[in-house]
Amino acid sequence: MNRGLNLKRHTIAKFLTFPLRFPFNESIRFLSSFLRHLLFKSIRFMDSLLFPSASEETEDVFTLFDHSFSPLQQPSLSNSTEPLFLVSFRWWKEAREAVCSGGDGVLYNGTAQLTGAGEDEEKKAGMAVGRWDSKILVSMKREGEAKISEEERVSSEGDFALVSEWMFLTALKWHNDLTGVESFLPDEDSTHDLFSLQIRLLCVLETNSLVIKISQKDNQFGAFNTAYNIFCNEPRSLRIWDFSEQTNQLFTNKRKLFRDSGLLDEEIILELQVYGFSYSIKTREKGKEDMMAEQSMSDVPSFSGSINMNGGVDKLNLYSRDEQSSALGRGYGRIPPLGLTGLYNLGNTCFMNSAIQCLVHTPKLVDYFLGDFRKDLNFENSLGTHGKLAIAFGDLSRKLWAPRTTPVSPTMFKSTLASFAPQFSGYNQHDSQELLAFLLDGLHEDLNRVKHKPYAELTDEDDRPDVVVADEYWRNHISRNDSIIVDLCQGQYRSSLACPVCKKLSITFDPFMYLSLPLPSTTLRKMTLTVVSTEGPTLPYPITVSVANNGSLEDLVQALGTACLLREDEMLLIAEIFNHSIIRILDDPHDSVDLIRDNDRLVAYRLAKATDGTPLVEFMHQPKEKLYIHAFPSFEKFGIPLLARMTDFSKGSEIYKQFLKLIDPFLMQADDSSIDSDITQNIAHEDEEMEDLVLDSDANLDSESANDLDSISDFEFYLDSGNFLASRIKIQMDEPVPISKSNRLIKVLVTWPKKMIEDYDTSILSLLRDVCEPTLKKPQESVSLYKCVDAFLKEEPLGPEDMWYCPHCKDHRQASKKLDLWRLPEILVIHLKRFSYNQYFKNKLETFVDFPIDDFDLSSYTFDKNKFYHHYALYAVSNHYGGMGGGHYTAFVQLGNNRWYEFDDNNVFPVDWEKIKTSAAYVLFYRRISLNDIE
């Protein structure tokens, strides 16, 4: 207790002078820390009274709490550094010379000894079993920064290296790529062991040295025994090179602490990852046996944390405890194959998992994010996320490439993504290509090395060579956009627009991040529609035409017009029928026929051409008498709705006359012997009334004649707004029809009395067939990826809504557009446009795309043929299985020695390369083949 009382006296003395030296807020923080310090001292005193036998074992624990709540808090190394790894110097040196940059290391010379151990025989046997307070003390004297001599490059067998996380992962991947995945598979004599070791670190300024204390009580048996074999098994001097620069920071912070508070003897507790040191199988097996006997002592608190200069505990471990494998949980573990870590599905996040796995296995990009990518973070770019998205993706990449055996949960990445892209929040299914587009753009802005973008003025081509203009465009682009994403993934289009009148040609060179290729159809689709005439005696009839699978609505109309002998003064209006009414009119000629489903029911109405915007009237049919279905009354509609153009809505009788013209072809012709005189008289009377109405169309009907007409027809007409809740308005024969002038389609519901249903053949109105009979099985369509590129680069006219202003004609023209590939990137991402959208429906193409795996040759497609070798090899595929209503995303990835793996959320398993090509392929990832790969 004397030490504690002296500490309190010292602290109170400091507190008395503290307000004179520090701001008020610091004084408040000091007082809070002092009270917490006093509280834990009191708890320790009470604990020693109640449990005297335990006081000795818990002394160091409460000493830790004393330091943890020291009144003068110091900056933590963990806030500015990465996790720390101890590796073999030779192992690190090989990778450092190849891929890792950085300054020379700080050299420490030291010795190690075991204190508090058992008999010498146990030591000679390579075991560190002893009392619970056994410790390994490593004393290291700082020699300062030193260059690695040629002699040390050759003979450095016993040296160690301290490296940060990015250095370790970069070196580990380099060794993995060099030797192949197979060398990292666990075997009986594997030397690639990784284990976590808890150490206490003391910085001694007077001697410019560090003291490392490894206690058996702080570590489980396997870790402590392995540390003994590394440091103490053979008496020798130790040489440790620090390349992480953390010990330099440690000395700097220690000197600052001494200047501010005068405190020196502060222990730092950290968790160190140790990799690459072997120990005997015999020792390993004995350790497992002895571990069972040590379980009773496993209740001592485990201090897993990052460096805290006052002895506090923060996390400084590559894994969290609950994420480690069972082997790592014992203190050591074998290195699993690198890059084969799955991602948990958080709920419809398979689209995100698929895109991420493809990106984190992209050559050079993964090396960049495993390296020191934070040096390129752009916190000033208003177009980015202030570095947060890049940091989240980098952290996730490191977890996926870290040596581990359990899947990773991308919760933090998804949260960061949703905070900047609300469309990806929640747990709905999304498009992996849309996520990929946002992610690449966001990473570029976060890692843009250009902090202040210069103004770049675009100049006209002025008949200059394309090479000169293209290079100028690219220089302007690079002056404002310079990142690893641009370096790897961005190429350049040559876009040309030609005026159809004056032949003016405009050429621009635009950057691209990926290619979205259409899927051209090589087969024809048979489609059946019902043709309904609005004039003459022609009855509805079905007609079947053939249209290319990738054809447009314009192609369908042309095929129908030819098949039904359409006149010059006629047009076809195609409408989809549902529940015996028109639900949509297909009037955009550029819409793809892919949007028309096989079970849709379409009607092609033959109408007279009109340019004045004459409104259309749709007549829907409904029985006047109630029909009883399951004992409930029903007024269900029936038949195909009829369509007509009308200009006169001055009286309801005009509606009636137009309707009689449309249904006249459906009037049944009965045999003479079965003619009912009443029906004949009624029909004759109706014809007479119709003639009178036609002859006297301009005369006003009085109420009596209107009532006579109503009683004769027995048809009733109602304006239908299409709203189920809105009431229908009955059309009166002698009153104007209450319609809006802006309404282009007027819906009229006609009620049919039973007598009229018997007089007219309404069964013909029910002859409505599906577009494609389900019994006809369609063959699997196949198309080459080169055909997709051809379709993408094909010249085509702009749509009417995308008119181009011709600077020569001084007017908007429907120009023709042509794209060419000018500059191709090192990583070529190809999006296959399987999904079609419009305001009503979505559709997916199941076309099988035959894409090259080993050699995708684009030499004949690019203009810039001299700078690069334009051959590509496939390394990843994002797949989508299922339809639009529900589906699932997976990824194929090539990893090591041309071995392919399937990433299905948290499941990862090998797959034969022959199974890579499927109709589910959605996004293809290619890397440029270098000439060295060919040699």
N, C-alpha and C positions, 0 to 999 in steps of 0.2 A: 504493500500500500504506500510505501514511502515514495516510490516512483510516481504513483498517481497523484499524491499530494504535491510533490514538487512540480509536476506538470501543471496542476491547477494553479499553483502560485505563479508560475511563469506565465500562464495564460491570462490570469487576472491582471498581472503587471502590464502585459501587452494591451489588454483591454482599456486600462486607464489612459494610455497614451494614444490609443488607436484613433479616436475621433479627430485628433490633431493632424493625423497624417493621411486619413482616407475620407472620402465623401460620406455623406450621411447614410446613403443606401448601403454602402459597404459596412457601416457600423451596425445597421440592423441585421445584416446577414451574419456578421460576426457574432452578435448576441444570440441569434437563433442557433448557430452552430455550437456555441459554448454551452447553451442549455441542453442540447441533445447530447453533447459530450458528457456533461455531468449526469444526465439520466442513465446512460449506459454504464458509467462508473458505479452508480448506485445499484443497478441491476446486477452487476458482477459481484458487488459486496454482499447483496442478499443471497445470491446464488452460492457463494462460498460458505455462508452460514448454514444454508439448508442442505447443500450437497457438497460436503468437504472433499469427498473422494474425486469428484469431477472437476474441482477447481483448477487442478494442474493441467488437465487436458484441454480445458476451455480457455486457458490463459491467452494463448495466441489468437484465439478467435476474437475475444473481446479487445485485445490489443489492436487487431485489425479494425474493429469498429471505432476504437479511439482515433486511429488515423483517418478512417473514412469520414468522420465528422470533425476533423480538425478545424479550428476556427478560421485558419487562413487557407482557403481552398486554392488549389493550383490548377492551371490548365491541364486538361487530360490529353495525353498523346492520342487516345482513340478518336478524338474529334478531328484529327487532321491526318491520321495515318491509317494504313490497312493492316489486316491480320499479319502476324509474323510467323515465318517458317524457318526451321533449321534443316539444312540439307547438306549433302556432301559437296565439298568445294569443287572436286573434279566434275561431278555431275552438273553443277551449276555453270562451271566455266565453259563446258562444251556448248551448252545452249546459249550462253551469254555472247560468245564470240560469233554465233550464227545469227541470232535474231534479236537479242536484247541490247539496248543501248543503256548508257549510264556512266557515271564517273567511277573512279577507282574506289575500292572498298576501304573501310577503316579496319586496320589490323589490331587484333588483341592477342597477346601471348598469356598463357595461364596454365594452371595446374588444377587437378581435381582430387578430392579425397572423400572417403566415406567415414562418417562419424556415427557412433552409437550402434554399430552393427554387432553381429554375433561372433562366432568362432572363426578362426582363420580358415578352417577347412571349408566352411560355407563360402567364404570369399574366393578361395581357390577353385571351387566348383562353379564359379560364375554366378553365384546367387547372392543377392543383397538382403537376405532374410535376417532380421534382427528385431530389435525392440521397435515399438510403435513410433518412437521419436528418432529413428534412423534418418540421417540427412546426407545428401551429396552436396558438398561445397565446392564450387568452381570459382577460383579467383582469376580475374582477367585484367591485365594491365594494358591500358590503351597506348598503342604505339603511334597512332595518328594515321592519316591517309597515306597509303602506300601503293605504288604501282606494282602490278604483277609481273615479276621478272620471268625471263624465258626458262630459268631453272625451275621456278615455281609452277610454270605451266606444265612441266613434265612430271615433276615429283611433288605431288600434293595429295598423297593418298590419305593422310590422316587429318587433313584440314577440314574445317566446317565453314559454312556460309549462312549468314542470316539474310533472308530476302523477304520482300513484301509479297502480298497475295498476287498482284498482277505479274510480278516477276516469276513466282513459283508456277502459276498456271501457264504462262507463256512458255517457260522451259519444259514443263511437263508435257504440253501439247507438242512441242518440237521433238522431244524424245519419242512421243507416241507416233507422230507422223513418220519419223525416221525409221523406226523399227517395226511399225505395223501394229494393228489391234491385237494380233495373236499374242504378242509378247507381254501384253498386260493382262492376259487371262490368268487367274490364280492357279498356282501349282504348288506342289509340295515343298519346293526349294525356292519359292519366290523371295526376292530380296526387296521388293517394292512394298514396304510396309509403311503405313501412316498411322500415327497415334498422337493423341493430345497429351501434353505434359504441363502440369501446373507448377509454376516456379515463382519464387520471391526474389526480387532484384533490388540490390542496394548500390547506390552510386556514391563513391568516395572521392570527393573533390581533391583532398590533400594529396592522394597518391595517383590521381587520374586513372582510377580503376573501377571495375564493376565486380560485385560479388553476387553469384547466382546460388540460391539455396533451393534444393529440390528435396522436399520432405516426403517421407513415406506416408505420413498421415494425410497429406494433401492429395495424394495420388493413389489409384488402385494398383494392385500388385503388378499387373502386366506392364503398365507404363513405368513404374518405378524400377522394376528389375531390368527393363530394356535400357533405361537411362544409365543404370549402373554399368551395364555391358558397354555402353557407348563411351562413357567418360572415365570409368574407374577400373575396368577389367584388366588393363595393362598400365603399369606406371609409365607415363610419358608426358611430355609437355604438349599443351593444346594450342592450336592456332585457329582463331575464329575471325573470319572476314565479314564485316557488316556492310552489305550493299543496300540495305533498306533505308539508311540514314536516320534510323530511329534512335540509335544510341547517341548520335550527335545532338539530336533534339532533347534527349534525356539530360545530357550534361548542360545544355543551354537552359532548360527549364529549372534544373537544380540550382544553377548559379543565380537565376532570377529569384528563386524561392529563398535562397540564403540572403540575398540583398534585402528582400522585403520583410522576412520574418526571423532570420537567424536560425531557422530549423535546418538540420542536416540529416539526422538518422531516420529517414522516411523510407519504408519498404514499399516497393511496387509489386503488386500481384498481377500476373498475367498468365494467359493460357497460350502455350507455344505449341505449334504443330510441327512434329518431327517426321521427316520422310527420308527413306532410302537407306536405312541401316538395318542389317540383318542380325539375327541372333539365332542360336541353335534351336533345333526342333525339340531337343531334350529339355532345354530350359523352358520353352514355350509350353510343353505338355505338363512339366512340373508346376509351372505357374498356374495352369488351369486347376490342378488338383489342390494346390495351396490356397487358391482363391476361395474355395468352398469354406476353408477354415477361417478365412478373413472376413466372411460375411457379417459376423457380429460387430465388426469394427467399421462397417460401411456407413454407419449413421453419422459420421463426422461430416460437417458441412463441406460441400465442394464449391470452390471459389472459381467459377467460370466467368471470366470477364476480360475486358479490355484494360489497357494500361490506365491507371489513375494515379497521378503523381503524389497524392497524399495517402496512398495505400488503399483507396477505394476499389470497388470491383465493377467493371463494365465488361460487356462481351467482346472478346477478341478471338473468336473462333470461327473457322470456316463453316462449321456446322452448328446448329443448335442441338442441344442434348437429345431432344425428342426426334430429331431427324437422322441421328447417326444409326448406322447399322449395329447389330448386336456385337459385332467384332469391335467396332470403334467404341462402343459403350464400355468394353472391358479395358480400354486404353490403347488398343492397337487394332489394326485391321489391314486386310489385303486391298490393293488398289484394283477396283473394278475397271472394265473397259471404259475408256474416256469417250464422252460424247453420246453415250447410250442411255441417257436419263430421260424418263418420261415426264409429262406434265399432267397434274390432276385436272379433271374436268370440274369446273366450279358450278356447272349448270348451263348447258348450251354454249360452252366456250370451246368446243372442238374446232371451230373456225379459227379462233385465236391460236390455239395450240398448234394447229397445222401450219399456219403462217410463220409462227415463231420458230418452229423446228427447222423449217427451210432456211430462215435467215441466219440462225445461230450455227448452221453448218455451211454457210457461204464462205468459200476460201477468202483469205485476207481480211474479210469483215470480222470473222470470229477472232483472228489473231489481233486485230485492232482493239476489240472490246475486252479481250483478255489482257491486253497490255495497258499502258498508262494513257487511256483515252481521255481522262479528265483534264489533261493539259489543253485540250482543244475545245472545252466547253465554252459556249458563247452565252453569257448571262445577259447580254445587252440587246440581243435580237428580239424585237417585238413580234416577229413572225413565228418565233419558236415558243418553247415552253420554259424558257429560262434554265435550260439544262436538265429539268426534272425527268422528261421522257427518256433522254439519253442515259441518265444515271440509272433509272429503273430498268431499262433494257440491258445496260451493261451489267448490273447486279444479277439480273436473271440469267444472262449468258454465262456468267462465271459460275453460278450454281449448277447450270446444266453441264458445264465442262469440268466441274470439280470432281475429284474421285469420290464417288458416293454410290450407294446401292439402292437408295429409295427415291421415288419420284419427287418432284418439286411442285409446290403449290404456287401458282402465279398470282396470288391475291394482291400483293402490293403493286405489281405491274398493271393489273387490270384496274385497280383503283386509280393509279396515276393516269392511265389511258383515258378512263371515263371522265376524269376531272377536266381534261382538255378536249375530249371528243364525246359529248353527251350522247351521241347516237349509239355508242358502244356501252352505255351504262345499262344496268339491269341484266337480265339473264335470257334475253331473246336471241334467237339464232340470227347470225349476220353472215355477210359475204366475206370470205377470207381475202379476196382480191381487194375489196374496199378497205379492209383493215391494213393490208400490205401497202396500199397507196398512201394512206394517212401516215403510217409508221415510217416509211422511207422519207416522206417529205418532212415529218417532224424531226427525225434524226438528223437530216441534213441541216435544218435551221438551227438545231441545238448545237451542232458541231461545226457550223460555218466559221471558217478561220477569218473571214472578212468581218471585222467588227463595225466598220463604217463603209457602207456601200457607195462607191462613186457613181456619179451620173454618167450613163452611157447613151449617147445619141445614136439612133439608128439612121444610117444613110442609105440612099437608093443604090441599086446595083449599078446604074449608069453604064450598062454594057460591059462591066468589068468581068473578068473570068470568075467562074463559080468558085474556084479554089480560093481566090483572094477574098471574095465576099464571105464565104463560109468560115474562113479563119478569122475574119474580123468579127463576125457574129459570135464565134466561140470565145475569142479573147474577151469580148464585152461580157459574155455570160460568166466566164471564170473570174473576171475582176469583181463580180458581185456575189458569186456562189463558188466557194472553194471548201469542200469537205470530203471525207472518206466516201460518202455516198455518191458525190459527183465523180470522184476518181474511179469508182468501181462500176456504178450502175447507170450513168447518164450517157446517152448517145445524142445524135443530131439528125433531124429530118431535113430533107430538101423539099419544101412545099411550093408548088407552082399553081397559079390561077390564070386561066386563059379566058379572055372575053370572047363570047360567041359572035359578036358583031364586028369589032375592030381588030380582033386577034391580039390585043394587048396582053403581054405576058408579065406577070408579077411573081418574083421568086423571093422567098424568105427561107432562113435556116433556123429552125427551132429545136430546142433540146427536148429529149424525152427520157422518162424513167423506166418505162416498160412498153411493150408492144401489145395492143389489144387486137387480136386477129379474129375475123369472122370465120365461121365454119361453112364453106361453100358446099352445096349439095350436089352429089353426082347422080342422084336418082330422082324420079318424078313421083309426085304425090297425087293420087286420084281423089278428087273431091266431088261430092254430090250436093247440089243445091236444088231448090224448088223455084221454078220460074213462074211468076204471076203477072199476067197482063192486066193493064188498067183500062184497056179499050178492046172492043171487038168480042167475038164469041169464044176466044181461046180459053180453055180451062187450064188450071195449074198443072204443071207436069215436071217431073224430076229430070235433071240433066247432069251428067258426069263428065268432068274435064280433068286434064292432067296438067299440073303445075310443078315447077321445080321446088324442091323442099326449101330452098333458100329464096324462093320467089317472093314478090311483093303483091299487095292487093291489086295493083295496076295490072300485073301479069294475069291474075285471076279474072279480072273484068274483061281483059282482051280475049282470053280463052272462052269465056261465056258468050261474049258478043259474037264471036265467030261461030260458035256452036248453035246459037239460037237465031242466027241471021238477023242481027240487029240492024235497023235502018239508020240512015244518017241523022234523021230528026229525033231519034230515040236515045235514051240513056238507060243504064242499069244502076239501080240503087240496091246495095246489099245490106240486109239487116239481119240481126240475130233475134230469133224468136224464143221466148221463154214464158211459160204459163199463158200461151195464146196471145201474147202481146209483144211488141217490139221493145227490147231492153237496150239495144244500142244499134247505131247505124255506122257501118264501116265505110267512112268517107275519106280516110287518109290514104292516098295511093302509095305512100312510101312504107306503110306498115307491112311487116313481114307476115307471110301466111303461117309462120310458126305460131303466131298468137291465136290461130284458129285451132281449137281442139277437135279431136276426132268425134266426140259426142255432142258437139255444138250442132244446132239446127239453124240453117241459113236459108233466107228467101231472097231471090233476085227479082225486084220489081221493075217491069218495063214501063218507063215513063217518058212522056214527051219532054224534050229539052226545054229548059226555061232559064233565062238569065236575069229575070227581074225579081228573084227571091220569092216567087209565089209559094205560099205556105202549103204544106202537105197535111192531109186529113187521114188519120188512121182509124178504120172502123173495126172495132172488136165485137165479138159475138157472145151473147149470153141468153140462155132460155128464160122466157118470161115466167113460166110456171116453176114452182119450187121442185127441185129434185131432192129425193130423200136418200141420204147415204148414211148407213148405220143408224137409222131412225132420227138423224138430224137434218134439218133443211139446208140446202146448199144452192148457191147461184153461180156455180163454176162456169167460167168461159169455155168456149170450144172453138176449134177450127183455126185456120190461118187468118190473121188480120189482113184486111184489104186496104189498099193505099190509093189515094187520088190527089191530084192538084186541084185547088179551088181558089177562085178569086172573089166570088159573090157570097157574102155572109149576111146579106140584108134581111133574109127571112129564113126561118128554119126549114121551109119547104125545099130550099135549094140543097140542103143536106140530104133530105129525103130523096130527091130526084137523082142526085149523084150516087146514092147508095143503090137505088134500083138499077142503074146502069151497070154497076159493078157485079150485082148478083144475077143479072139476067142470064148469063151462060149456065147458071146452076139450076134453072127452072126445068123440072122434069117433064118430059113428053109422055103422057099416059096413052094406053090403047083406047080406041073409040068405044069399045064395049064397057070399059070401066070408068068412062068419064063421068064424073059426078056433075050434074047440071048446076048445082049451086057453086061449085068451085069454078066451073067454066064461066058462069055469069060474073062471079067476083073478079076473076082474072081479066075478063073482057072489060068490066067496069073500071078496073084499075088502069088498063091501057087507055081507055077513053079519058079518064081523069088526067093521065100523064100527058096526053096529046093536048088537052085543054090548058094544062099548066105550061106546056112548052110554047103554045100559040099566044098565051096571054101572060108571059113571064113578067112583063113590066106592070101588069095590073095588080091592084091591091085586093087581097082576099078578105071578104068580110068574115066575121066570126062564125057564121053558119057554114060557109064553104070550108073553112078550116076544120070545124068539127066533123064535117062529112069526110074530109081527107083523113083525119085522125082515125075515124071509125073504119074507113076502108082499109087503110094500110095495116093496122094492128101492130105496126112496129113503133117502138118508142126509142127516142134518142136522148142521150145524156152526155154532157161534157164531163170527161174524167180527167182530173188533175194528176192522176197517178199516185196520189197520197191516200193511203188506206183509211186514214182517219178523217180526211176531208169529205164533206157531203157532195154528192153529184148534183149537177144542175140540169134539170130537164129542159130540152130544147122545144120551144113552142113554134108551131108551124107558121104563125102569122107575126112573129116577133123577130127582131134581129138576134143573131147568135152572139152571145156575150163573150167575145174572145179578145185577147191582147194582140195588138198589132205586131209586137216583137216576137210572138210565138211562131216558130217555124214549123213545129209539129203539133197538130191539134188532135188530141185523142178523143174519140167519140165512141161511147158504148151503146150498142144496139141490142135491145131485147127482142127476142124472137118468140112470137106466140106459137103454140103447139101446131096450129093450122099451117103456119108458114114453114115450119120445120118439115112438115109432111109434104108440102108443095115443092120444096127446093131440095136438091140432093146435097145436103150438108156433109155427107160422108167424104165427098171430094175435097172439102176444105180441111179434112184431117189427114190428108196424104202428105205428111212432113217427115222426111227421113234425116238420119244423122249424116254428118259430113263424110264420115268414113265408117263403113260397117265394121263392127268389132270382130267379126268372124274372119276378116281378111288380115292375116298375120303379116306385118311389115318386116322385111329383111333388115338385118343389122347394116347400117350404112357406114362406110369407111371412106376416109379422105386423108390424103397425105398432108403433112405439116407444110410442105413446100407449096401445095395448092392454097393453103390458108394465107401464106405470105403473098402469093400472087393476087388473091382476092383483095388483100389489104392494100396492095400497091396499085390496084387497077384504077384507071381514070374514071371519074363519075361526076355527073352534074350536081351542083348544089341544090338543096331543096328551096321551094318558094319562100320559106321563112328565113333563109340564109343568103339572101341576095347580096352580091358583092358590088361595091361602088367602083366603077371603072374610072380611073383618073383621066383617061383619054376621051371616053364618051361623055363624061360628066353625068352619068346616070347609073342606077342600080341594074345589074345584069345577073342572069342566072348562069354564072360562070362554071366551067368544068375544073375540078380539082384533081391534082395528081401528087401523090406522096412518093418519095424515094428515100432510101437509107443512105445517108452520107457518111456518118461516123458511127461505128458500133462500139458499145462499151465492153469492158472486160467481163462483166457479169450481165448476161442478157436474160431478162425476165419476160416471159411470154404468157399473156393472159388469153385463154381460149374463151370466146364469147358464147358460152353455152346458154345464158339466160337472156330471154327477151321480155321486155316490159312494155305495157301501155297503161292507160288510166283504168283499165278494167281487169286485165289478167296478166299473169306471169307464166312463162313457159320455159322448159329446159330441153335442150337438144341432147340426145343420148348418142350422138355421132361418135364413132370410134375414130380417133385421130392417130394415124401412124406416124409417130415422131421418132427421129433418130436418137440413139443413145450415145454412141461413141463418136460420131462425126456428123455434125450438123453444118453443112457447107453453105455459107452465105456469100461466097466470093463473087458470084454472078449478080448479086442483088445490091451491092454497095458501090458507090462511086469512088470512095476513098480507098483505093486498092493497094497503095504503096506502103502505108505506115504500119499496118498490122496484118497478121495472119488471121483470116476470117473463118476459121473452123472452130466449132464449139462442141463441148462434151456435156452431157446431162449429168447433174449431180443431185437434184432434188425435184420432187413433184408434190404439189398440193392436190389432193383428190377430194371430190364430192360425190357421195353415193346418195341415191334417192331422188325424190322430186322436189317441187317447190314447196309443197305443204309441210314436208319434214325430211331431213336428210342428215348426213353425218360426214364430217371431214376427217381425213387422215393424211399422213405424209409418208412418202418414200424418200430415203436419204442414202446417198453413197458415202461410205465411211471406211477408209483404210483398205488397201489392196483390192479395190473394185468390189467390195462387199456391200450389198444393199440391205437396208433395214426398214421395217415399217414402224412408224410411230403412231400408235392409236391411243391418244391421250396418255395415260400412265403406263400403257403396255408397249413394250419394245421387243421386237423379235425379228430374226433374219428372214429374208425373202429372196427367192431366186430372181435373177435379173430378167428372165423370160416373162415374169409376171408383172413387170413394171408397167407395160403398156396395157391400159384398160380404157374403157369408155368413160371412166370417172375422172380421168386426168383433167385438171382445171387450170392450174398455173404451173408452168414449166420453168425450171431454173437451169441455165446453161453457163458454163465458164469457158473462156477462150482457151484453146489449146495452144500452148507455146511450142516453138520449134524444138525446144529441148525435150518436151514430152514425146515428140515423134522419134527423135534420135534415140 
